[in-house]
Amino acid sequence: MILPLPSPLPRTDRMLLRASLWLTPPDDRESWLRCWQAELWHRHHLRDASTTGAADLYAGLIRDALWLRCESWRIAFTGTAVLCLLVLSTLLLLTSLPLLVLTGTPHALMLFLIAAGPRFLCEASLVTIVSFATTSQYIEHAARAATLTQLRTRLFEAAKLAFVLAIAFLFSTDVFQPIEATHCFLAEILQPLGFVLLALCGLRWSFRDGDGRCKQCLRALASPARVGRPSWNFLDTNGTELLCTRGHGLLSIPQIETSWRRSSRWIAA
């Protein structure tokens, strides 16, 4: 028995498919279009088709296209350096809002930040020097990275450093600035102390975040996987490995430091 060929879809359905097609990612458009053409054709050939069911189907079509687009963005940006900097910039904006309310106007806020600039630079310099001096973790590279890759990594780390210090300074100012009018001496002591504590914690996170990223694409490495056994310390690899999801390499972290393996090692693919 030869099945009849499906009749063309109504004009409204074709226009909706054409408009929603641009919402889907390019790699998924062909399969998405085939599936929804079949759904719409089946819907229009049901004998008990109702207007409410058609509206639900159209809404599901649009939601499906939007979900595919959002999912493609999530996969593309999850763990990236761009997402990290966007989150830090959002936190910087949020910590500046209470100070904007206290000063009253953006111009007054700018004048306050300019006046507090020398103090911020002095405190930030001391905290940065202490953090770098007390950070002992070192990652050995099996092969020297390209100059452009090294430059991009240094710029990313510098941007994170600046964001973390600025967020710590603004947050400590937000907390202790309101009490300066009544307890000026106490605020002058607590604000630098709060900034130092927040900055040290933030820089420690920044260093750990940098160690857990791919040295080529700067994406966050996959979940750690245990490799080897404790009895293999002097014979073979015993530790943890973190793999780049894009296949650029892996980070091998020894469980116990030995004479032949004292630090983590980045192995490029």
C-alpha distance (Angstrom), angle and dihedral (degrees) to the residues before:
residue distance angle dihedral
M1 . . .
I2 3.82 . .
L3 3.80 114.0 .
P4 3.81 116.5 -135.0
L5 3.80 117.1 -107.1
P6 3.81 114.2 -106.2
S7 3.78 114.5 -100.6
P8 3.84 118.0 -121.0
L9 3.76 117.6 -85.4
P10 3.79 119.8 -105.0
R11 3.78 117.5 -90.6
T12 3.80 92.9 -109.2
D13 3.79 91.6 56.3
R14 3.78 92.5 47.5
M15 3.80 91.6 51.1
L16 3.80 91.3 48.4
L17 3.79 91.7 49.3
R18 3.78 91.8 48.0
A19 3.82 92.4 49.5
S20 3.81 95.0 44.8
L21 3.79 92.1 45.8
W22 3.80 90.1 73.8
L23 3.81 89.9 57.6
T24 3.80 92.9 61.1
P25 3.83 122.6 80.5
P26 3.83 113.9 -96.8
D27 3.81 93.1 -116.0
D28 3.81 92.4 55.3
R29 3.80 100.3 41.6
E30 3.79 99.0 93.4
S31 3.82 96.3 50.5
W32 3.83 91.8 39.9
L33 3.82 91.5 52.1
R34 3.80 93.4 48.9
C35 3.80 92.9 49.7
W36 3.79 95.3 48.8
Q37 3.79 94.1 43.2
A38 3.79 87.1 56.9
E39 3.80 92.0 46.4
L40 3.80 93.5 50.2
W41 3.79 93.8 44.8
H42 3.81 90.7 50.4
R43 3.81 90.4 47.0
H44 3.81 93.6 53.7
H45 3.80 93.0 48.3
L46 3.81 95.5 54.8
R47 3.75 113.1 107.7
D48 3.81 94.8 -144.2
A49 3.82 95.5 46.7
S50 3.79 112.4 149.4
T51 3.79 134.2 -164.9
T52 3.81 92.2 -117.6
G53 3.79 91.7 54.3
A54 3.80 91.1 49.8
A55 3.81 91.6 51.6
D56 3.82 90.8 50.5
L57 3.79 90.4 49.1
Y58 3.81 92.2 50.7
A59 3.80 90.8 48.6
G60 3.80 90.5 49.5
L61 3.81 90.3 50.4
I62 3.80 92.2 55.4
R63 3.81 93.7 42.9
D64 3.80 90.6 50.5
A65 3.82 91.3 52.8
L66 3.80 91.7 47.8
W67 3.79 91.9 47.9
L68 3.80 91.6 52.5
R69 3.80 90.2 50.3
C70 3.82 93.4 48.1
E71 3.80 91.1 45.7
S72 3.80 90.7 52.3
W73 3.81 89.3 52.0
R74 3.80 91.1 48.2
I75 3.80 91.6 52.0
A76 3.80 92.0 44.6
F77 3.83 96.9 49.1
T78 3.81 104.8 30.1
G79 3.77 110.0 116.5
T80 3.81 94.9 0.2
A81 3.78 126.6 137.2
V82 3.82 89.4 -120.0
L83 3.81 91.9 58.7
C84 3.81 90.9 47.5
L85 3.80 91.9 53.1
L86 3.82 91.5 45.2
V87 3.81 90.8 54.1
L88 3.80 91.5 47.8
S89 3.80 92.0 48.2
T90 3.82 89.6 50.6
L91 3.80 90.5 51.6
L92 3.80 89.3 48.9
L93 3.80 90.3 53.1
L94 3.81 92.2 48.2
T95 3.80 93.2 49.8
S96 3.81 90.8 50.4
L97 3.82 93.9 54.7
P98 3.86 97.2 73.9
L99 3.78 89.7 48.9
L100 3.81 89.4 50.2
V101 3.80 89.1 54.3
L102 3.82 91.2 49.9
T103 3.80 94.9 49.0
G104 3.80 94.3 41.5
T105 3.81 103.6 -141.0
P106 3.82 136.6 40.8
H107 3.82 89.4 -115.8
A108 3.81 91.5 54.5
L109 3.79 89.6 47.3
M110 3.80 90.6 52.5
L111 3.80 91.3 50.2
F112 3.80 90.7 49.2
L113 3.81 92.3 50.9
I114 3.80 91.8 48.0
A115 3.80 90.3 51.2
A116 3.83 91.0 48.3
G117 3.82 92.3 46.1
P118 3.83 98.5 95.2
R119 3.80 92.1 48.0
F120 3.79 91.0 48.5
L121 3.81 92.8 49.8
C122 3.80 91.8 49.6
E123 3.81 94.8 48.4
A124 3.82 93.6 41.5
S125 3.81 92.6 50.4
L126 3.80 92.4 52.7
V127 3.81 93.1 46.7
T128 3.81 92.3 47.5
I129 3.80 93.1 50.0
V130 3.80 91.9 49.0
S131 3.82 92.1 47.3
F132 3.80 94.2 50.6
A133 3.80 91.8 44.1
T134 3.81 93.9 51.9
T135 3.81 96.6 43.0
S136 3.78 106.5 97.1
Q137 3.81 101.2 168.9
Y138 3.80 113.0 115.0
I139 3.79 129.6 -176.9
E140 3.79 118.5 -149.7
H141 3.80 117.1 -146.3
A142 3.79 118.1 -142.3
A143 3.83 89.5 -154.3
R144 3.78 131.6 19.0
A145 3.80 112.8 -101.5
A146 3.78 123.0 -127.5
T147 3.80 118.3 -88.6
L148 3.81 93.1 -115.7
T149 3.81 91.1 51.2
Q150 3.80 91.6 50.2
L151 3.80 91.0 48.9
R152 3.80 92.3 49.9
T153 3.81 90.8 49.4
R154 3.81 92.3 50.0
L155 3.80 91.8 49.0
F156 3.80 91.5 49.5
E157 3.80 92.5 49.5
A158 3.82 91.2 47.1
A159 3.82 91.0 50.3
K160 3.81 91.2 50.4
L161 3.80 90.2 48.2
A162 3.81 92.2 52.0
F163 3.81 93.1 46.2
V164 3.80 93.7 48.4
L165 3.81 93.7 49.0
A166 3.81 92.8 46.2
I167 3.82 92.7 48.1
A168 3.81 91.8 48.7
F169 3.80 91.8 49.0
L170 3.81 94.9 47.4
F171 3.81 93.4 45.2
S172 3.81 93.0 50.3
T173 3.82 89.0 47.5
D174 3.82 91.1 49.5
V175 3.80 90.6 54.1
F176 3.80 100.9 44.3
Q177 3.83 103.6 27.4
P178 3.86 94.0 80.1
I179 3.84 91.6 59.3
E180 3.81 94.3 49.2
A181 3.81 92.1 88.8
T182 3.82 93.1 58.9
H183 3.83 102.1 24.3
C184 3.76 105.8 27.5
F185 3.82 96.9 160.9
L186 3.81 92.9 47.6
A187 3.81 91.7 49.1
E188 3.82 91.4 49.8
I189 3.81 89.1 56.3
L190 3.80 100.9 39.9
Q191 3.80 97.3 45.2
P192 3.85 96.3 61.5
L193 3.80 90.2 41.2
G194 3.80 92.3 52.1
F195 3.78 90.9 45.9
V196 3.81 92.5 51.7
L197 3.81 93.0 49.8
L198 3.80 94.0 46.5
A199 3.81 92.9 44.1
L200 3.80 93.1 50.0
C201 3.81 91.4 51.2
G202 3.80 91.2 45.1
L203 3.79 94.1 49.2
R204 3.78 91.1 47.4
W205 3.81 87.9 54.8
S206 3.80 90.4 46.8
F207 3.81 92.0 54.1
R208 3.80 92.7 47.4
D209 3.80 90.8 46.8
G210 3.79 91.0 51.9
D211 3.80 91.9 49.5
G212 3.80 90.7 52.2
R213 3.81 95.5 54.6
C214 3.77 132.7 90.3
K215 3.80 110.2 -95.9
Q216 3.81 91.2 -138.1
C217 3.81 109.7 38.5
L218 3.85 97.0 19.1
R219 3.80 92.3 -131.3
A220 3.79 119.9 145.5
L221 3.79 110.3 -94.7
A222 3.79 120.8 -116.2
S223 3.79 123.5 -95.8
P224 3.81 112.5 -62.7
A225 3.80 118.5 -97.2
R226 3.81 123.7 -154.6
V227 3.81 114.1 -121.2
G228 3.78 127.9 -169.9
R229 3.80 131.3 -8.3
P230 3.81 132.3 -81.2
S231 3.81 89.8 -111.7
W232 3.82 89.5 61.4
N233 3.81 95.9 67.3
F234 3.81 94.0 112.1
L235 3.81 97.3 30.1
D236 3.78 109.8 40.6
T237 3.78 145.4 -12.2
N238 3.78 116.3 -43.7
G239 3.77 117.6 172.1
T240 3.78 143.9 57.1
E241 3.79 132.0 -47.9
L242 3.80 128.1 -157.7
L243 3.79 117.2 -164.0
C244 3.79 129.4 -152.1
T245 3.80 109.3 -120.7
R246 3.83 89.7 -140.9
G247 3.81 92.6 54.9
H248 3.82 97.7 -112.1
G249 3.80 94.4 132.0
L250 3.79 144.8 -71.6
L251 3.79 138.8 -93.8
S252 3.80 115.1 -129.3
I253 3.81 114.4 -158.0
P254 3.82 117.2 -171.5
Q255 3.78 117.2 -133.7
I256 3.80 92.9 -144.4
E257 3.80 126.1 19.7
T258 3.79 112.8 -116.2
S259 3.79 134.2 -179.2
W260 3.81 91.0 -97.4
R261 3.83 97.2 38.7
R262 3.80 116.3 37.9
S263 3.81 101.5 149.9
S264 3.78 143.9 27.9
R265 3.78 116.7 -81.8
W266 3.79 131.2 -146.9
I267 3.79 112.0 -145.7
A268 3.80 114.0 -166.0
A269 3.81 118.8 -145.6
